[in-house]
Amino acid sequence: MSRSLTLLVATALALQAQTAGAWSRQGHMLTAAIAYEELAAHDPQVLVKIDELMAKHPDRAVFEVAGGPKNDARVRRLFLEMARWPDDIRTTPFDHPTWHYAGRPVIDKAHPPAPLPPDVTSGAAAEAYALNLRTAGDIGASAAERAVSLCWVMHLVGDIHQPLHSADEYTTSLPGGDRGGNLQFIRDPRSGEFMNLHAYWDGIVRNNGEVPEVTEQAHSLTARLPRSQFPQLKNTATGAAASAVWASEAYQIAQKVAYPNTLETGAKLEEGKTLSDAYVTDSTAAGERQIVLSGYRMADVLRSLLQ
């Protein structure tokens, strides 16, 4: 991997970098679409309860795009909007920037930093998941509190499965870490666009953000990647401790797929290195699997909360 980044550049960029939301908003809608199909087919009463709670959401106006009569199309749109809401309310009083990630160090063995960082987790995704899971399932909490927490639970299930929300790479030239890929720059050969590595992973699975296309994409992915393709779903745990298992899975993908020894990155946006065909193929396959897996798990979480 190219290691031309200097400490000065890394420090300057660190001041500018912002935590990205995993996945893209369209990616979060896709995970929700997969969960919606699961619940609509097997547990439609869960969707009824969610619809009732969301009527009391304190930021209800942003969900009016899903307004209209009570029908499947409206509830589907509402459901998809819920999963992306924590990204849509960035910089508002509802925002919690550190809730979106829980990165552990990945050490570049060929160019390790000195000293080595402690194996501690940045961010508070695990704690946020536990907090919101507890509130969402608490019948003693207000409907408004539960509605907000439901949105966060759905969003965090997706976030925890994004490999670069579970890992930060540390190198000789990035002794403070790359902030989940935000400080390493690449060029996406599919579009020719320059971006940081985190943004690339956020947008691995693309759609136009409209319900028909998102729904069609969900059907296509789940037909190709049914539940039977995920042996880890045999572990049906959905509680607070389960998020640590999910984060560990994503971390392993970050080590093997997101940060391979062959990866070359640039120090600045305009210096981004073009990703290899092999990297695009491997990362796309891993990203698709993680999105589908998070959709199945999202359905399981909501089922356990609201059945």
Residue, then its C-alpha position, 0 to 999 in steps of 0.5 A: m500500500s502506498r504510504s506517502l501520507t505525512l503526519l502534517v497532512a493527516t493532522a490537517l485532514a483530521l481537523q476537516a474530516q467528518t464522520a460519514g454515515a454508513w451506509s449511504r442514505q440509499g444503502h440504509m433504505l435498502t437494508a430497511a426494504i429487505a427487513y420490510e419484505e421479511l416482516a410483511a411476509h411473516d409478521p405484518q403485525v409488527l409493521v402495524k405497531i411501528d406505524e402506530l408509534m411513528a405517528k407520535h414521532p417528535d420530528r414527524a414532519v420529515f416523514e410526511v413524504a410517506g403521508g396518505p392513506k393507511n396502505d402498504a405503500r405508505v407504510r413501506r415508504l415510512f419504514l424506509e425513511m425511518a432507517r435513514w432518519p439519523d443521517d437526515i438529522r445531522t447537526t440538529p438537536f436529534d443528532h449523536p455523531t459518535w453513535h454511528y461507529a465503533g472502530r477498532p485499530v487495524i495495524d498495517k504490519a508492513h508500516p506499523p505506527a510507533p507506538l502501537p495504539p491500544d486496542v480500544t474502540s472509538g465511537a459509541a455504536a454499541e452503547a447507542y444500540a443498547l440504549n435505544l434497544r432498551t427504550a424502543g422495547d420499553i412499554g413504559a416509555s412514551a410513544a415519542e421516545r420509542a419512535v425515536s429509538l426505533c429509528w436509531v435501532m434500525h439505523l445502527v443495525g446497518d451502521i454496525h455492519q459497514p466494515l469501515h464503521s468498525a475499523d480504523e487503520y493505523t500506519t507509520s504516516l497515520p499514527g492516529g488512525d485513518r478515521g475509518g478510511n476518511l483520511q485515505f483517498i481513492r478513485d472509483p473506477r466505476s464512476g471515475e470519481f475521487m473520494n475517500l475510502h469511507a465514502y467508497w464503502d458507504g456507496i458500494v451498493r447504489n440506487n436512486g433512493e426512490v422506493p420502486e428501485v430500492t424495492e426491486q434491488a432488495h428483491s434482486l439481492t435477497a433472491r441471490l442471497p437468501r437467508s440460507q446463505f448466511p450461517q451466522l443467522k443461526n445465532t438468533a440473538t438480537g439483544a445488546a450483546a449481539s452488536a459486538v458479534w456483528a461489529s466483530e464480523a465487520y471488523q474482520i471484513a475490514q482487515k481482509v477486504a477493506y485494507p488489503n496489503t495491495l491497496e494504494t491510496g493518496a494523501k489528498l482527494e485529487e491524489g486518490k489512487t484508482l482501485s484495482d478491479a480485484y478490489v472493486t469485485d471483492s469489496t462489492a461482494a462483501g458490501e452486498r452481503q453485509i447489507v443483506l445480512s443487516g436487513y435480515r437482522m433488522a427484521d429479527v430485531l424489530r420482531s423481537l421488540l414488537q411481536 
